[in-house]
Amino acid sequence: MRTSYKTILTLAGSDGSGGAGIQADIKTFAALECYGLSVITALTAQNTMGVHAIYPVSEACVATQFRAIASDIAIDAVKIGMLGSAEMITVVASLLKELKGKPPIILDTVLGSSGGAPLLPPDALPILKAKLFPLSSLITPNLPETALLTDMKLPLSTPESIEAAAMKLQQAGAASVLIKGGHGEEEHCSDCLLHNNRFFWFSSKKILTNNTHGTGCTLSSAIAAFMARGETTENAVGKAKAYLNNALQAGADYHFGSGSGPLHHLYRLWR
């Protein structure tokens, strides 16, 4: 019998510092025993201090990258990160409809960097909801992104308000919604999953570390990896959250750059 990889295609921006974007996605896939494929949507100049510049890739280039991979390699899951514009969202939505089979699609609603740099203009939000929400198996906004996508005001600080926001996002077209609670002020990070008309809550104590660059990219990529391996959505989220916490803890004491350093994605392999 021939052995096959579990493959995941990520469409996202490149982060030369290695903490987020395509680089974080590929590391996460590898750490979780999956084979990473990539379509680069933008080049960024960034480091641990923040994003210095963004250079979008043309829609034609993205389409050519995508079709070269999809025409040759079976894809078990898709992760979508930074897209950067309404035009790119439209192109990616069209490309996803060309995929053979129905692999799970995890949409990380990247609206800004962890340092606060805007990565998607406000006028692109309706396009994101109209074009990509209906194609996605799961969307993974954080609390600030949830507020922007639902026109609800921060803080979303109670379980009731977060569940109401998840329902609004589902009504906007998302099949399942994971609202990440890492931006909350509590000692615990509580993430809310709305899936199959049920709410699942995942709570863990926050890890005190400055090395948090790329946490959103990593969590969505880990969910994609576990779903590619056949886990249910709720199990994939639980296992991905455990992996993220372990990667945060393993990288907590490293010194890397002058700002917010990366997680230790490959902690399982380093001895």
N, C-alpha and C positions, 0 to 999 in steps of 0.2 A: 504493500500500500504506500501511496505517496503521502508525505507529511505536508500539511498546509499551515501557513501562518494565519493567525487572526489579524486582520489588517484594519487599520483606522486611517481615514483620510482627514487631515486637518486643513482648513482654509483659514488663514490668519496672517497677521503681520509678523515680520521678523524682528526679534530683539537681540541685537548684537551682544548685549551683556549676559545673555543666556538665562535670565530669570523668568521671563514671561514669553508669550507669543509662541511661535513655531518651535523655538528651542525648548521651552518648558513642556510643550505638548509631546514632542518626540521623546524626551527623557522620561516622561510619565508613561507613555505607551511601552517603552522598553522595560521600565521597572516593573510593569504589570504584565509582562510576557506577551506583548502584542507588537506587531510590526507597523511602524509609522510611515505614512505617505503624506506628502505636503503639497499644497498650492499656496504660494505666497501672494498675499493681497497688497502688501505695502512693506517698504523698507523703512526702518526707523533708526534714528541716531539717539540712543539712550544709554543711561548707566544707572547706577543705584540712586542717583540724585534726581532723576526724572527724564522725561522725553524732551530732547533738544530739537528734533526735526522729524517730519514725516514725509516720505516720498512715495506717493501712491503708485502701484503697478497698474498698467492699462487694463481695461476690461478685456481687450482682445488677448493680452498675454495670460490673464487668469483663465480665460476659456480654453486657450491652447494647452496650458498646463493640465487643467482638469481633464480634458478629453484624451490627452496622451495617456494619463494614468487609467482613467475609467475604461478605455477601449482595450486595455491589456490585462488589468489586474482586478480580481474580485475584491469588493470592498465590504467589510463586515459592519462598519459603523462610520459615522461622519461626525466630526466636531467642527463647529464654526465659531471663529473668534472675531477679531477686528476686521471690519469691512470698509469703514471709513466714509462711505457716501451712499446716497440713494441709488445712483447708477450701478455701483458695485453690488448692492443688495439685489437689484433687479436681475443682473446677469447671473449671480450665484443661484437665485431662485430658479431661473430657467435651466441652469446646468443640473441642478439637483433632480429635476424632473426627467433628465436623460438617464439617470442611474438605473442599472438593471437590479431587479429585486427591490426590496424595501428595507434597506439597512436602517437601524435607528439613527436619528439625527439629533445631536445635542447642540443647542444654540446658546452660546455664552453671549448674552446681550451686552457687548462691550461698548459702553457709551463714553467712558473716560478711563485714563490710566489711574493706577493707585495713587500717583502723585498729584492727580487733579487735572492733567492735561486732557482737553476734549478730544475724543477720537471718533465721534459721529455727530454731525450737525443736527440741531433740533428738528429741522424740517424733514429729516430722513426717518424720524421715528414712526410716522404713519405708514411709510413704505415698509419699514421693518416688520411692523405688525401685520400689514396686509399681505406681504409677499412671503415672509419666512415663518411666521407663527404657524400657519396652517400646515407647513411641510415638516415642522419639527416634532420629534417625539417628546422632547423636554426642553424647556428654556430655564436658564439659571441666573436670573438677575440678583444683584445684591440690593440692600435696602434703598440707597440713593437712586439706583436704576429703576427699582420698582416704583418709587415715587414719581419719577419722570414719565414712566410708561403708563401709569394709571391716573396721573393728575391728582394724586393724593399727597397730602402734606406730611413731611417728616416732623417729629419722629413717628415711625410706625413701631410703637414700643409695646403694644399688647398683642397677645396671641390672636385676639379677635380682629384687630386691625390688619394684621398680617394675613390671616386667613381670608378676610374680605378682599385684600389686594390680590391674593392668589386667584380668587374667583373672578375678579375683574380681568385678569390676564388670560384666564381660561376662556372667558366670554369673548375676548378679543381674538381668539383663534388658536391658542396654544393647547395642545392635547394634555400635557402635564406641565406643572410649574414647580420649580424649587426656588424659594426665596431664601437667600443666604443671609444669616443674621450676624455676620462678623463685624459689621459697622455699628452694632448696638452697643450700649454703654454698660450692659450687665457683665458680670464675671464669667458667665457662660455664653457660648455661641450656640444659638438655637436656630436651626434651619427648618423651614416648613415646606413639605412636599404635598402638593395636591395631585393625586393620581387615581384614576378610576373612581372619581367622586368621593374619595376618602382623603383625610388629612393624616400625614405621618410627620412626627416631630423627631428631630435628631439633635440632641444636646450634648455638648462637651465643654469642659472648662477651658477657657482661653489660655493659650500658651504665651507667656510673656517673652516676646522676642522682637527685635527690630528687623529680623530677616523674614519679611512677609511678601516680598516682591513676587508676583505671579501666582498668588494663592487661588484667584478665580480661574485662571487658565488651567492650573493644575487640577482643581476639583472637577471641572467640566470634562477635562481629558480623562481623568480617572473613571468618571462615570461612563464615558464612552467605551473605555477599555473593558470594564466589567460587563457592560451590556453586549459588547462584541463577543464576549466569552459566554454569553447565554444567561446572565443573571437577569432577574426581574428588575423593573425600575426601582422599586423600593430597596431591594437588596443591593443593587448597584450603588445607589446613593449612600447607603449605610457603610458599605465597604470602601467607597471612595473617600468618605469623610474620615474613616479610620486611617486610611493611607495618608491623607493630607495632614492629619494631626501628627502622625509619626514622622513625616517629612519635616514638618515645622519643628518638632522637638529635636530631631537629629541635627538640624541646621542651626539651632538657636545660639550655640556658642561660637560659631564661626565668625571671623572678621573678614568682610568682603566689601571693598569699596568704602565710601564715606557716608552712604545713605542707607536705604533699605535694601538689605542683601537678599539672596535667593533662599529657597528651601533646599533641603538636601534630598533631591528626587531619587537618588540611587543609594539611599542609606542601606538598603538590604544587601547590596553587592560589595560595599566597602567594609573592610575589616581592619 
